[in-house]
Amino acid sequence: MSRVGFIGAGRIGQTIIYSCVKDAFADEIFVYDLSKDAVDNFREELKHAQATKGSKVNIVVVKDVSEIKNCDVIVISAGKPRKPGQSRRDLFADNASIIKGFAAVLPSNNQKAKFVMVANPVDMLASVFMKFSNRYTISSGTQVETMRMRSFIADKLGIPVSLIDGYAGGEHGEAAEIFWDSVTVDGVQFDSAASGKLTRQDVENYMKGIAAQIIAATGGTTWGPATIIADIIKSIVLCSNRVMTVAVPVKVNDETIHVGIPTVIGNHIGPALESTLSENDRKKLDDAKQRVYTAYKEMLDSLSK
């Protein structure tokens, strides 16, 4: 029996949970949120959705995070949401304290679980959880940026997104890097396929700017990230072995940090395919590692004060 635990059922958490229940790839899900009344009623709505979809996923709402046990995957989205105009790094101090609390409780009851961080800033909070839990952790990383990049190219060139390949990596958010040597359109390198129609700068501007645009207009990004994250969970549970740019742990100097790298995602996480990137793209990734490390060290220092 496959079990998935969800810590946090706010806007993004609920949407991920809905995607998982709709696709019915897990037998049982556990849901914890501070507002039990809200999540109890969310469960009622999910049951209504299940009735029309024929989904048989067993949904268990728990009163305390310690009641989440024996899960295959645990998804952590609990934390303060990002506000319009606020950087992900500004969220770190408050959310890191929350994540440390979960790190002290969840591992002992979930010995075989894969931990997936969703709360922002995802990469740094994945590092915090791994540091204080001593358990292997990934974050959703730059898979969202990868899908934004692919969708924009497909839309502007008027072709199915299935014909677009390639990855964005490094740090989730505005600092994400497109690994351009990996990007192809129906097997043809991007620059040749898009010549006269679309530029690299067009794609980068969209990928880096669309989240802020959506947040300003609607208050938050929801459907895109949630569906993409649900696919990460699905690939783990069903051992699909898809290549996704999740953020995986890498050692830089004296700390383990998380950066987005094309990685095989199944019941086993890995291998990371860093060695398959071109020299230019590996240089971008190395630069991203240093930026994340420097920022993470500064954030850890502020956390300890």
C-alpha positions as CSV (number, residue, x, y, z in Angstrom):
1,M,0.0,0.0,0.0
2,S,1.4,3.4,-1.0
3,R,1.0,6.3,1.4
4,V,1.7,10.0,0.9
5,G,1.7,12.5,3.8
6,F,1.0,16.2,3.4
7,I,2.2,18.8,5.9
8,G,0.2,21.9,5.2
9,A,-3.1,22.3,3.3
10,G,-3.1,25.9,2.3
11,R,-3.6,27.2,-1.2
12,I,-0.7,25.3,-2.8
13,G,-1.0,22.3,-0.5
14,Q,-4.7,21.8,-1.3
15,T,-4.1,22.0,-5.0
16,I,-1.3,19.4,-4.9
17,I,-3.5,17.1,-2.8
18,Y,-6.4,17.5,-5.2
19,S,-4.2,16.5,-8.1
20,C,-3.0,13.4,-6.2
21,V,-6.5,12.4,-5.3
22,K,-7.8,13.0,-8.9
23,D,-5.0,10.9,-10.4
24,A,-5.4,8.2,-7.7
25,F,-1.8,7.0,-7.8
26,A,-1.5,6.5,-4.0
27,D,-3.7,4.2,-1.9
28,E,-3.8,6.5,1.2
29,I,-2.9,10.1,2.0
30,F,-2.5,11.8,5.3
31,V,-3.2,15.5,5.7
32,Y,-2.0,17.8,8.6
33,D,-2.7,21.5,8.9
34,L,-3.0,23.9,11.8
35,S,-6.6,24.6,10.8
36,K,-8.2,21.3,11.3
37,D,-11.7,22.6,10.7
38,A,-10.7,23.9,7.3
39,V,-8.9,20.7,6.3
40,D,-11.9,18.6,7.6
41,N,-14.1,20.5,5.2
42,F,-11.6,20.3,2.4
43,R,-11.7,16.5,2.9
44,E,-15.5,16.6,2.5
45,E,-15.1,18.4,-0.9
46,L,-12.5,15.9,-2.0
47,K,-15.0,13.1,-1.2
48,H,-17.4,14.9,-3.5
49,A,-14.8,15.0,-6.3
50,Q,-14.0,11.4,-5.7
51,A,-17.6,10.4,-6.2
52,T,-17.6,11.7,-9.7
53,K,-14.1,10.6,-10.6
54,G,-14.4,7.1,-9.1
55,S,-11.2,7.7,-7.0
56,K,-10.7,5.3,-4.1
57,V,-7.8,7.1,-2.3
58,N,-8.3,6.9,1.4
59,I,-8.0,10.4,2.9
60,V,-7.0,10.7,6.6
61,V,-7.0,14.0,8.4
62,V,-4.7,14.0,11.5
63,K,-4.8,16.3,14.5
64,D,-1.0,16.2,15.1
65,V,1.9,15.9,12.8
66,S,3.2,12.9,14.8
67,E,0.2,10.9,13.6
68,I,1.6,10.8,10.1
69,K,3.3,7.4,9.9
70,N,4.8,4.9,7.5
71,C,4.6,7.1,4.5
72,D,6.5,6.5,1.2
73,V,6.6,10.3,0.5
74,I,6.1,13.3,2.7
75,V,5.4,16.7,1.1
76,I,6.0,19.8,3.2
77,S,4.2,22.9,2.1
78,A,3.4,24.4,5.5
79,G,4.8,27.9,6.1
80,K,4.0,31.5,5.5
81,P,3.1,32.3,1.9
82,R,5.1,34.6,-0.3
83,K,3.5,38.1,-0.5
84,P,3.5,40.3,-3.6
85,G,6.9,42.0,-4.0
86,Q,8.5,39.7,-1.4
87,S,11.6,37.7,-2.3
88,R,11.8,34.0,-1.5
89,R,14.8,34.6,0.7
90,D,12.9,37.1,2.8
91,L,10.6,34.2,3.9
92,F,13.5,32.2,5.2
93,A,13.8,33.1,8.9
94,D,10.1,32.4,9.8
95,N,9.7,29.3,7.7
96,A,13.0,27.8,8.7
97,S,11.9,27.8,12.3
98,I,8.7,25.9,11.3
99,I,10.7,23.4,9.2
100,K,13.1,22.7,12.1
101,G,10.1,21.7,14.2
102,F,8.9,19.2,11.5
103,A,12.5,17.8,11.2
104,A,12.4,16.9,14.8
105,V,9.2,14.8,14.6
106,L,8.6,13.4,11.1
107,P,11.6,11.1,10.5
108,S,11.2,8.7,13.4
109,N,7.7,7.6,12.3
110,N,8.5,7.5,8.6
111,Q,11.7,5.6,8.2
112,K,11.4,4.9,4.5
113,A,9.9,8.2,3.4
114,K,11.2,10.4,0.6
115,F,10.9,14.0,1.8
116,V,9.8,16.7,-0.7
117,M,10.0,20.4,0.2
118,V,7.5,22.7,-1.3
119,A,7.4,25.6,1.2
120,N,9.4,28.7,0.1
121,P,12.2,29.3,-0.3
122,V,12.2,25.6,-1.3
123,D,15.9,25.1,-1.9
124,M,17.1,26.5,1.3
125,L,14.3,25.0,3.4
126,A,15.1,21.6,1.9
127,S,18.7,22.1,3.1
128,V,17.4,23.1,6.6
129,F,15.1,20.0,6.8
130,M,18.0,17.8,5.8
131,K,20.4,19.4,8.1
132,F,18.2,19.1,11.2
133,S,16.6,15.7,10.3
134,N,19.6,14.0,8.8
135,R,17.3,12.5,6.2
136,Y,17.6,12.7,2.4
137,T,15.5,15.5,1.1
138,I,14.7,17.1,-2.3
139,S,12.8,20.2,-3.2
140,S,10.6,20.8,-6.2
141,G,13.6,22.9,-7.4
142,T,13.5,24.3,-10.9
143,Q,11.0,21.8,-12.4
144,V,8.5,24.6,-12.4
145,E,10.9,26.8,-14.4
146,T,11.6,24.0,-16.8
147,M,7.9,23.6,-17.5
148,R,7.4,27.3,-17.8
149,M,10.3,27.5,-20.3
150,R,9.0,24.6,-22.4
151,S,5.4,25.9,-22.4
152,F,6.4,29.4,-23.5
153,I,8.6,28.1,-26.4
154,A,5.8,25.8,-27.6
155,D,3.2,28.5,-27.3
156,K,5.2,31.1,-29.3
157,L,6.3,28.6,-31.9
158,G,2.8,27.2,-32.2
159,I,3.8,23.5,-31.7
160,P,2.9,20.9,-29.1
161,V,4.9,21.2,-25.9
162,S,5.8,17.5,-26.2
163,L,8.2,18.5,-28.9
164,I,10.2,20.8,-26.6
165,D,13.0,19.3,-24.5
166,G,15.6,20.9,-22.2
167,Y,16.0,22.1,-18.7
168,A,16.3,25.0,-16.4
169,G,18.3,24.5,-13.2
170,G,20.2,26.1,-10.4
171,E,18.1,28.1,-7.9
172,H,14.3,28.2,-8.0
173,G,12.9,31.6,-8.8
174,E,14.2,34.6,-10.6
175,A,17.8,33.3,-10.4
176,A,17.0,30.1,-12.3
177,E,19.3,29.4,-15.3
178,I,18.3,27.9,-18.6
179,F,20.7,25.2,-19.7
180,W,20.5,26.3,-23.3
181,D,22.7,23.6,-24.8
182,S,20.0,21.1,-23.6
183,V,17.1,22.9,-25.2
184,T,15.7,21.5,-28.5
185,V,12.6,21.9,-30.6
186,D,11.6,18.6,-32.2
187,G,15.2,17.5,-31.9
188,V,16.7,20.7,-33.4
189,Q,18.8,23.1,-31.2
190,F,16.7,26.0,-30.0
191,D,18.7,28.8,-31.8
192,S,18.3,27.1,-35.2
193,A,14.6,26.1,-34.7
194,A,13.5,29.5,-33.3
195,S,15.6,31.8,-35.5
196,G,13.6,34.9,-36.4
197,K,10.7,33.9,-34.3
198,L,11.9,33.8,-30.7
199,T,15.1,34.7,-28.8
200,R,16.8,33.3,-25.8
201,Q,16.1,36.6,-24.0
202,D,12.4,36.4,-24.7
203,V,12.3,33.0,-23.1
204,E,14.4,34.0,-20.1
205,N,12.3,37.1,-19.5
206,Y,9.1,35.1,-19.5
207,M,10.5,32.3,-17.3
208,K,12.0,34.7,-14.7
209,G,9.1,37.1,-14.7
210,I,5.8,35.2,-15.1
211,A,5.6,34.2,-11.4
212,A,5.7,37.8,-10.1
213,Q,3.1,38.8,-12.8
214,I,0.8,36.0,-11.6
215,I,1.3,36.8,-7.9
216,A,0.5,40.5,-8.5
217,A,-2.7,39.6,-10.4
218,T,-4.0,36.7,-8.4
219,G,-2.2,36.7,-5.1
220,G,-0.1,33.5,-5.8
221,T,0.9,30.9,-8.2
222,T,-1.1,27.7,-7.7
223,W,-2.2,25.5,-10.6
224,G,1.0,25.3,-12.5
225,P,3.4,24.5,-9.6
226,A,0.9,22.2,-7.8
227,T,0.3,20.1,-10.9
228,I,4.1,19.9,-11.6
229,I,4.8,19.0,-7.9
230,A,2.1,16.3,-8.0
231,D,3.9,14.8,-11.0
232,I,7.1,14.7,-9.0
233,I,5.3,12.8,-6.2
234,K,3.6,10.5,-8.8
235,S,7.0,9.7,-10.4
236,I,8.3,8.6,-7.0
237,V,5.3,6.6,-6.0
238,L,5.0,4.8,-9.3
239,C,8.7,4.6,-9.9
240,S,8.3,6.3,-13.3
241,N,12.0,7.2,-13.5
242,R,11.3,10.5,-15.3
243,V,14.0,13.1,-15.6
244,M,13.0,16.2,-13.7
245,T,15.0,19.2,-12.5
246,V,14.3,18.8,-8.8
247,A,16.8,20.3,-6.3
248,V,19.0,17.6,-4.9
249,P,21.6,17.9,-2.1
250,V,25.2,18.8,-3.1
251,K,28.1,19.5,-0.8
252,V,29.7,22.9,-1.2
253,N,32.5,23.7,1.3
254,D,31.1,23.0,4.7
255,E,27.4,22.8,4.0
256,T,24.9,20.7,2.0
257,I,22.8,22.9,-0.2
258,H,20.1,22.1,-2.8
259,V,20.2,23.1,-6.4
260,G,18.1,22.1,-9.4
261,I,19.8,19.5,-11.6
262,P,18.2,17.1,-14.1
263,T,17.7,14.0,-12.1
264,V,16.0,10.6,-12.5
265,I,13.0,10.5,-10.3
266,G,11.6,7.2,-9.2
267,N,11.4,5.1,-6.1
268,H,15.1,5.8,-5.9
269,I,16.1,9.5,-6.4
270,G,19.0,9.7,-8.9
271,P,21.3,9.7,-10.5
272,A,21.6,13.4,-11.0
273,L,22.7,14.0,-14.6
274,E,25.1,16.9,-14.1
275,S,27.8,15.1,-16.1
276,T,25.6,15.1,-19.2
277,L,25.4,18.9,-19.3
278,S,27.6,20.8,-21.6
279,E,30.6,22.7,-20.3
280,N,28.8,26.0,-20.6
281,D,25.8,24.7,-18.7
282,R,27.9,23.1,-16.0
283,K,29.6,26.4,-15.5
284,K,26.1,28.0,-15.0
285,L,25.3,25.3,-12.4
286,D,28.6,25.8,-10.6
287,D,28.0,29.5,-10.3
288,A,24.5,28.8,-9.0
289,K,25.9,26.5,-6.4
290,Q,28.2,29.3,-5.1
291,R,25.4,31.8,-5.0
292,V,23.0,29.5,-3.1
293,Y,25.8,28.5,-0.7
294,T,26.6,32.1,0.1
295,A,23.0,33.1,0.6
296,Y,22.3,30.0,2.6
297,K,25.2,30.6,5.0
298,E,24.0,34.2,5.5
299,M,20.5,32.9,6.3
300,L,21.8,30.3,8.7
301,D,23.7,33.0,10.5
302,S,20.6,35.1,10.9
303,L,18.6,32.1,12.1
304,S,21.1,31.4,15.0
305,K,21.0,35.0,16.3
